[in-house]
Amino acid sequence: MTVAVVYFSEKDTTHQVAEAISEGVEKMSCQYHLLRVTGEQIVDGRFVSDEYLHTIDRCDAVIFGCPTYMGGPAAQFKAFCDKTSDRWDDQSWSGKFAAGFTVGSNPGGDQLATLQYFAILAAQHGMLWVNHEMPSDHEENIENKLNAQMGFAGVVPGDTISKRDVTVAARHGSRVALFSKRYSALT
Ligand SMILES: Cc1cc2nc3c(=O)[nH]c(=O)nc-3n(C[C@H](O)[C@H](O)[C@H](O)COP(=O)(O)O)c2cc1C
């Protein structure tokens, strides 16, 4: 089982979440690829590299991530998402698992809109969305501060994600890996 974690991060907080998610994947004895979108891969507003698409072709699951910018996915990551239209024509990613994560600096920063976009992107590819598992009924036990169940949604007012966010993000990675393993055993 191999999981691709493809993401954009400018100041590194999303990168920290991506690393925590990867640790969770590894905990389930699965491999992972950390694929960070960079500005050099974007020319005239378009993501131009094929490498990440080829890597994802070989993976069982993909976890999309980027900061929330102006109530939606950062433009740099949206450029990558548009590039995936190369795989939309033949629906070659259909049946892979997908999940998402985002961070913002505000608790009411519209992070959910970014996760919703990732879920729609996954739907366009015929992928199977994995939501975020979380105890929701005991205030004192709430681990995910934003209560988002669509995916991991963090609030990072500074430069470093909290220890709790590391734990919660890792759990999300483990969940995606676990579902991929179970599905693989059935097929
Ligand atoms: C152009 C821009 C727009 C932003 N818009 C939002 C927003 O809508 N909601 C929010 O909570 N944070 C917003 N932020 C804050 C970032 O999401 C936050 O700083 C995040 O941690 C950056 O991720 P990074 O460290 O991976 O680059 C914005 C930041 C920038 C630069």
The ligand as an ORCA input file, in Angstrom:
! r2SCAN-3c Opt
* xyz 0 1
  C      -3.135     35.146      0.606
  C      -3.503     34.526      1.928
  C      -4.831     34.318      2.215
  C      -5.205     33.717      3.429
  N      -6.523     33.469      3.657
  C      -6.885     32.826      4.800
  C      -8.256     32.475      5.023
  O      -9.136     32.699      4.201
  N      -8.558     31.872      6.202
  C      -7.610     31.597      7.174
  O      -7.956     31.042      8.223
  N      -6.291     31.879      6.957
  C      -5.918     32.472      5.785
  N      -4.595     32.741      5.543
  C      -3.579     32.265      6.521
  C      -2.935     30.953      6.092
  O      -3.889     29.965      5.765
  C      -2.060     30.426      7.231
  O      -1.048     31.379      7.510
  C      -1.431     29.089      6.952
  O      -0.878     28.577      8.162
  C      -0.323     29.179      5.897
  O       0.108     27.866      5.579
  P       1.650     27.532      5.260
  O       2.432     27.806      6.527
  O       1.657     26.080      4.912
  O       2.071     28.389      4.131
  C      -4.206     33.347      4.372
  C      -2.855     33.611      4.080
  C      -2.503     34.184      2.879
  C      -1.039     34.416      2.562
*
